[in-house]
Amino acid sequence: MMALPQVYFKEVQKQFGTGPVILDNINLEVQAGEFISLIGPSGCGKSTLLRLISGLTPNTAGEIVIDGMTPENARAEMAYIFQEANLLPWLRVQKNVELALKVQGHIDKYRRKDIADKMIDLVGLDHARNRFPHQLSGGMRMRVSIARALSLSPRILLLDEPFGALDEMTRDRLNEEILEIRAKENWTAFFVTHSVAEAVFLSSRIVVLSANPGRVAEIIEVPFSYPRTAELRETTEFLDLVRRTSMSLRSVMH
Ligand SMILES: Nc1ncnc2c1ncn2[C@@H]1O[C@H](COP(=O)(O)OP(=O)(O)OP(=O)(O)O)[C@@H](O)[C@H]1O
């Protein structure tokens, strides 16, 4: 028997006020531990879909169930990573990571420090824990942002174009690192990106959305097993799937 999906969307619709329907008839079942990428034309509702999962905005029709709960009640299980690292400039790396736990409120300061230490090591910033954000590269700032999100022990990680502002080499490296981290931590990922290659490299499935209104045009299965390493990008199978996904994306761009 299939396990119950961790994230369940049935005929979900989203409209802001009396505006146009943004997302329409979204059906999606995602198992715990999957890595789902969302791609589609600008404005098709990718970020809105993440906001629906996290309960930051309500759906206007249909049903969303996350781990048997409403999105709002499941919110404590989730963490967000955005394109902007959003670090506090006057706090060192260590304190920036601890802050997320402090805001959560129920973890004492010794435990906060322990967790932050571990997460900073995990993202490879042990040598930089005492630096301020302005002393970090863009890639390092993103690693702090990842450490901060993971310190919350999320079961679901929502990533909204996290690597969009980084150069290609840094992005590729972070793609590899995020998979290495996931192998140890095993959260479910919803990852918004405009990069087809990135989506293919990371995902177990890619949801291609069409626009006006946003609908699921196609769900592409990515057959490559994990762990995935940089060499995968050079294989014919990988390049074929990038091409096929690009074609699917092109067909919804009009
Ligand atoms: N709070 C809001 N009120 C009204 N309209 C909104 C609101 N948030 C988003 N929208 C509209 O919903 C649509 C989808 O926006 P969303 O940011 O989800 O798209 P996206 O696919 O993530 O775009 P991009 O790829 O450009 O980041 C857009 O037309 C946007 O203007």
The ligand as a Gaussian input file, in Angstrom:
#p B3LYP/6-31G(d) Opt

LIG

0 1
 N       -0.810000      39.175000      -2.181000
 C       -1.188000      39.226000      -3.464000
 N       -2.238000      39.950000      -3.857000
 C       -2.641000      39.987000      -5.143000
 N       -2.028000      39.324000      -6.144000
 C       -0.968000      38.569000      -5.812000
 C       -0.486000      38.487000      -4.463000
 N        0.590000      37.663000      -4.450000
 C        0.779000      37.260000      -5.727000
 N       -0.147000      37.803000      -6.539000
 C       -0.278000      37.568000      -7.991000
 O       -0.279000      36.178000      -8.201000
 C        0.395000      35.862000      -9.412000
 C        1.424000      34.802000      -9.148000
 O        2.482000      35.344000      -8.359000
 P        3.701000      34.431000      -7.861000
 O        4.666000      35.336000      -7.183000
 O        3.161000      33.288000      -7.116000
 O        4.292000      33.934000      -9.251000
 P        5.676000      33.195000      -9.540000
 O        5.370000      32.096000     -10.490000
 O        6.343000      32.840000      -8.271000
 O        6.466000      34.378000     -10.299000
 P        8.033000      34.586000     -10.576000
 O        8.487000      33.409000     -11.370000
 O        8.062000      35.830000     -11.393000
 O        8.692000      34.717000      -9.243000
 C        0.958000      37.162000      -9.958000
 O        0.091000      37.634000     -10.963000
 C        0.924000      38.088000      -8.770000
 O        0.729000      39.406000      -9.161000

